[in-house]
């Protein structure tokens, strides 16, 4: 299938890719010890992606940049051109929520449903799967974690909400410590992951956040975080542990909750950036609500940290926000961030900060530049 790139006239270097040639183009990448990071500061700008919305980014060990879309497949930029893969090429799903590289150099694409890998020459499916160790959680160096295979929670074979741990050989399914109620599987559908100190890993689901340190599981749910109908229940879309060990929980409705290991702070309300009403998680007004139509921080879909230790929050409808340890600042079109929706925050191998939404933007220390 031939797809027209809407940015073709504005980006003459953009490569039109035919589905039949997509895999062949991908195999031309150099070996890891020969590759260089894509040059993004040359006189000719990189081509604009044909995606309407980008939600995930990976800078791989070969220097390629990968971009996962909301519902249009995945793209790879090798420093010269962009190559696209979709379900027509064998990709598991056209919504790519996360992209990871394993210790063998295989790049994995986590779809809205299912999982695909790219081994340097072809797309591959996950190999061996183990469903017998659901309650026997483990943690190892270099492990990757992936959500369940269903689009809205566990499928019939998985049986209950949980995640896959990939050790480079086997995909082992581990179940969350929640009641097995098939009608409530979607309440614990996995929405994001984060790594913390000592290899600890965090899993965001709509109704709770789970942490695993290799020994014990921690559950942060409505009860533990003191959420009610009045102050808004969790609808978690992301989780992040900063370099200090603080856990930031982003919600679609009640914004950001901050957990320091003992206490929880309603961060969004504390900084006067909450809202009541439709899509706010509650109808009851609270201190710290915005009354006007300005940007808010109640719909947070992504969280990350820059090289200086500032914590960034990506929202739907309100651009991005930065917390420097004292103050929260908004970033939008005036600072070069021309997307109101920020679905991904990523720090690459050079420690550069990227934001993904309707376009891909890189932080230059003062403002954002749209690169793709």
C-alpha positions in Angstrom: 0.0 0.0 0.0 1.4 3.4 -0.9 0.8 6.1 1.7 1.2 9.8 0.9 3.2 11.8 3.4 1.3 15.1 4.3 4.6 16.8 5.0 6.3 15.9 1.8 6.4 19.4 0.3 7.7 20.8 3.6 10.3 18.0 4.0 11.9 17.1 0.7 14.2 14.5 2.4 11.4 12.4 3.6 11.5 8.9 2.2 8.3 7.5 0.8 8.1 3.9 1.9 6.3 1.1 0.2 5.0 -1.6 2.6 6.8 -4.3 0.5 10.1 -2.5 0.9 9.8 -1.6 4.6 11.7 -4.5 6.1 14.4 -4.4 3.4 15.1 -0.8 4.3 15.3 -1.5 8.0 18.0 -4.2 7.5 20.4 -1.6 6.2 21.3 -0.3 9.7 24.9 -0.7 10.7 26.1 -2.8 13.6 26.1 -1.3 17.1 29.8 -0.7 17.2 29.8 1.1 13.9 26.7 3.2 14.2 26.6 6.8 15.3 23.8 8.8 16.8 21.6 10.4 14.1 22.8 13.9 13.3 19.9 16.2 14.2 21.8 19.5 13.9 22.6 19.4 10.2 21.6 22.2 7.8 18.8 20.0 6.4 16.2 19.3 9.0 15.0 15.7 9.6 11.7 14.8 7.8 8.5 15.3 9.6 6.7 12.1 10.6 3.5 11.3 8.8 1.9 10.4 12.2 -0.9 12.5 13.5 0.1 11.6 17.1 3.3 10.1 18.6 3.1 8.5 22.0 6.4 6.6 22.4 10.1 7.1 21.6 13.3 4.9 21.8 16.9 5.8 21.0 18.4 2.4 20.3 22.0 1.2 20.7 22.6 1.6 17.0 21.7 5.3 17.1 18.3 4.9 15.5 15.3 6.8 16.8 12.1 4.9 16.9 8.6 6.5 17.2 5.4 4.7 18.1 2.1 6.3 17.0 -1.3 6.5 18.4 -2.8 4.3 15.7 -0.5 4.4 12.6 2.3 1.9 13.4 5.9 2.6 14.1 8.7 4.6 12.4 12.5 4.5 12.5 14.8 7.4 11.7 18.3 6.4 10.9 19.8 9.8 10.5 18.8 10.1 6.8 15.3 8.8 6.2 12.2 7.5 7.9 10.9 4.0 7.5 7.4 2.9 8.6 6.0 -0.4 9.7 2.3 -1.2 10.3 0.2 -4.3 10.7 0.3 -4.7 7.0 4.0 -5.6 7.5 3.3 -7.9 10.3 3.4 -5.5 13.3 1.2 -6.7 16.2 -0.9 -3.5 16.4 -0.9 0.0 14.9 -1.0 1.6 18.3 2.5 1.4 19.8 2.4 2.4 23.5 6.0 1.7 24.4 9.3 0.7 22.7 12.2 -1.0 24.4 15.5 -2.6 23.4 16.6 -5.9 25.1 20.1 -6.9 26.0 20.4 -8.8 22.7 19.7 -5.7 20.6 16.1 -6.7 19.7 13.7 -3.7 19.6 10.3 -4.5 21.1 7.1 -2.7 20.2 4.3 -3.0 22.8 1.0 -2.6 21.0 -2.4 -1.7 22.2 -2.9 -5.5 21.9 0.0 -7.9 21.5 3.8 -7.5 21.1 6.3 -7.5 18.2 10.0 -7.4 18.0 12.5 -6.4 15.3 15.7 -8.4 15.4 17.6 -6.3 12.9 16.3 -8.0 9.8 12.7 -8.9 10.4 9.7 -8.6 12.6 9.4 -11.4 15.1 6.7 -12.6 17.6 7.4 -13.2 21.3 8.9 -16.7 21.9 8.4 -18.9 24.9 5.7 -17.9 27.4 5.3 -19.1 30.9 1.9 -18.9 32.6 2.8 -21.2 35.5 4.6 -18.6 37.6 1.9 -16.0 38.0 2.4 -15.7 41.7 6.2 -16.2 41.7 7.5 -12.7 41.0 11.1 -12.3 40.1 13.4 -9.4 39.1 16.7 -9.6 37.2 19.2 -7.3 35.6 18.2 -6.3 32.1 14.6 -7.6 32.4 12.0 -5.9 30.3 8.3 -5.6 31.3 5.3 -5.6 29.1 1.6 -5.2 29.6 -0.9 -8.0 29.2 -1.9 -8.9 25.7 -5.5 -7.6 25.8 -6.5 -4.2 24.5 -8.3 -3.5 27.8 -6.8 -5.9 30.3 -5.9 -9.6 30.5 -7.0 -12.0 27.8 -8.5 -15.4 28.5 -5.2 -17.2 28.6 -3.7 -14.8 31.0 -6.8 -15.0 33.2 -6.1 -12.2 35.6 -4.5 -8.7 35.5 -0.8 -8.7 35.3 2.4 -8.2 33.3 5.0 -10.1 31.4 8.7 -10.2 32.5 11.1 -10.9 29.7 14.6 -12.1 30.7 15.9 -12.4 27.2 14.6 -15.9 26.8 11.1 -16.4 28.3 8.1 -14.1 28.7 6.8 -15.0 32.2 3.4 -13.7 33.2 3.0 -12.4 36.7 -0.3 -11.5 38.3 -1.1 -8.4 40.3 -2.2 -9.0 43.9 -5.9 -8.2 43.1 -9.0 -10.4 43.2 -9.6 -12.5 40.1 -12.8 -11.0 38.8 -12.9 -11.1 35.0 -15.6 -8.4 34.9 -13.0 -6.1 36.5 -10.0 -6.9 34.4 -10.1 -3.5 32.7 -9.8 -1.7 36.1 -6.3 -3.1 36.3 -5.2 -2.9 32.7 -1.6 -1.8 32.6 -1.0 1.8 31.4 2.7 2.3 32.1 6.0 1.3 33.7 8.9 3.0 35.4 12.2 1.9 36.9 13.5 3.2 40.2 16.3 2.8 42.6 18.0 -0.6 42.9 16.1 -1.9 39.9 12.7 -1.5 41.5 9.9 -1.4 38.9 6.5 0.3 39.0 3.4 -0.7 37.1 0.6 1.8 36.5 -2.9 0.5 36.0 -6.2 2.5 35.9 -7.1 1.6 39.5 -3.8 1.2 41.3 0.0 1.4 41.1 2.1 -1.7 42.0 5.8 -1.7 42.9 8.1 -4.7 43.0 11.6 -4.5 44.5 12.6 -8.1 43.9 11.2 -9.2 47.3 7.9 -7.7 48.0 5.0 -6.1 46.2 3.7 -2.6 47.1 0.1 -1.6 46.3 -0.8 2.1 46.0 -4.6 2.1 45.5 -7.5 4.5 46.3 -7.6 3.3 49.9 -3.9 3.7 50.5 -3.7 7.0 48.7 -6.8 8.3 50.5 -8.9 8.8 47.4 -12.7 9.1 47.6 -15.6 10.2 45.4 -15.3 13.7 46.9 -11.6 14.2 46.1 -11.5 12.0 43.0 -10.5 8.4 42.5 -7.5 7.2 40.6 -7.5 6.9 36.8 -3.8 6.3 36.5 -2.1 6.8 33.1 1.6 6.8 34.1 4.0 6.4 37.0 7.6 7.6 37.5 10.3 7.4 40.2 12.7 10.3 40.3 16.4 10.2 41.3 15.4 10.9 44.9 13.1 7.9 45.1 9.9 9.9 45.0 7.1 8.2 43.1 4.9 10.4 40.9 1.5 9.1 39.8 -0.2 10.8 36.8 -4.0 10.5 36.5 -6.5 11.5 34.0 -8.8 13.6 36.2 -7.1 14.2 39.5 -3.7 15.0 38.1 -0.5 14.1 40.0 -0.1 12.3 43.3 3.3 12.3 45.0 4.3 9.4 47.2 7.5 9.6 49.2 7.4 6.1 50.5 5.3 7.0 53.5 3.1 10.0 52.8 1.0 11.1 49.8 0.6 14.6 48.5 -2.0 15.8 46.1 0.5 17.6 44.1 -1.8 19.1 41.5 -4.2 20.6 44.1 -1.3 21.8 46.2 -0.1 24.0 43.3 -3.6 25.2 42.4 -3.8 23.4 39.1 -6.8 21.1 39.5 -10.3 21.1 38.1 -13.7 19.8 39.0 -16.3 18.7 36.4 -16.3 16.5 33.4 -13.2 14.4 33.0 -11.9 15.7 36.3 -12.5 12.6 38.3 -14.9 14.4 40.6 -17.7 16.9 40.5 -17.0 18.4 44.0 -14.9 21.6 43.9 -11.8 21.6 46.1 -9.3 24.1 47.3 -6.6 24.3 44.6 -9.1 24.2 41.7 -8.7 26.5 38.7 -11.8 28.6 38.0 -10.9 30.0 34.6 -10.1 28.4 31.3 -6.3 28.5 31.6 -4.0 25.5 31.3 -4.4 22.9 34.1 -2.6 19.9 35.4 -5.5 17.5 36.1 -5.1 15.2 33.0 -1.5 13.9 33.2 -0.5 11.2 30.7 3.3 11.2 30.9 6.1 12.0 33.5 9.9 12.2 33.1 13.0 13.8 34.5 15.6 15.9 32.7 19.4 15.8 33.2 19.2 18.5 35.9 16.7 16.7 38.0 13.6 18.7 37.0 10.4 16.6 36.8 8.3 17.1 33.7 4.6 16.4 33.3 2.8 15.9 30.0 -0.9 16.6 29.9 -3.8 16.3 27.6 -5.1 19.7 26.5 -2.6 21.7 28.5 0.9 21.1 27.1 3.7 20.4 29.6 4.7 21.5 33.1 8.1 21.5 34.8 8.8 21.2 38.6 12.2 22.4 39.7 11.7 21.4 43.3 10.1 24.7 44.3 7.9 26.0 41.5 5.8 24.6 38.7 6.0 26.3 35.3 3.8 25.8 32.2 5.3 25.3 28.7 3.2 25.7 25.6 3.4 27.4 22.1 5.2 30.4 23.4 8.1 28.1 24.4 8.0 26.2 21.1 5.8 23.3 22.3 3.0 23.6 19.7 1.2 20.5 20.8 -1.4 20.7 23.6 -1.3 16.9 24.1 1.9 15.4 25.5 1.7 11.6 25.6 5.3 10.7 26.0 8.4 12.1 27.8 11.7 10.5 27.0 15.4 11.0 27.8 17.7 9.7 25.2 21.2 8.2 25.3 22.7 11.7 25.1 20.5 12.9 28.1 18.4 15.1 25.8 14.8 15.4 26.8 12.1 14.7 24.2 8.3 15.3 24.3 5.9 13.4 22.0 2.4 14.4 21.0 1.3 16.1 17.8 4.9 16.2 16.7 8.1 15.3 18.4 9.9 18.1 20.3 13.4 18.4 21.9 14.3 20.6 24.8 17.4 22.8 24.2 17.7 24.1 27.7 15.6 27.2 27.0 12.7 26.2 24.8 11.4 23.4 22.6 12.3 22.7 19.0 10.0 20.6 16.8 12.3 18.0 15.3 9.9 15.6 13.7 
